[in-house]
Amino acid sequence: MSDQVEADDMRVPQMRIRLATPADIPIMMTLERHAATAAHWSRAQYETVFSNDVPFRVVLVLEEEAAVLGLVAGRAVGEEWEIENIAVAGPARRRGLGTRLLGEVLDRARGRGAEAVFLEVRESNFAARRLYEKWAFLETGRRKDYYREPAEDAIVYRLGLV
């Protein structure tokens, strides 16, 4: 076997997290539509993320080999942040990509002086709930019938940063 073949076989895919741009809207919509537990936003909702008329928001995408495999959206509300949406492509799940996205948005929240981060998650989304609990988010409440299609309660989580 040649050295070149061995080097190619050991190549690690290039992965990066970057700020989303308006050009990413179609792929972000496709990605979250295929993630049953993600919040399903309209194109107009995505477009408002990129307008200057809204409070500070950040949408990050995770790329591997130039393909968008995940997204996370968060916004600042005073000294608190809310994680609004997180989704990872089906074939890319269980590889730690959600953990990487969550870590990056938490780092950005800390960097902007956030004191706490909140989020809601479907009660039945045990994988996401385990992820948040692993990061030390604490369950602080419940929102009855918060989700539609199907109707389901939301579990509210909070992570203190100070």
Helices and strands as residue ranges (DSSP letters): H 3-9, E 15-19, G 22-24, H 25-33, H 43-49, E 57-64, E 67-77, E 80-88, G 90-92, H 97-111, E 116-122, H 126-134, E 138-147, E 152-160
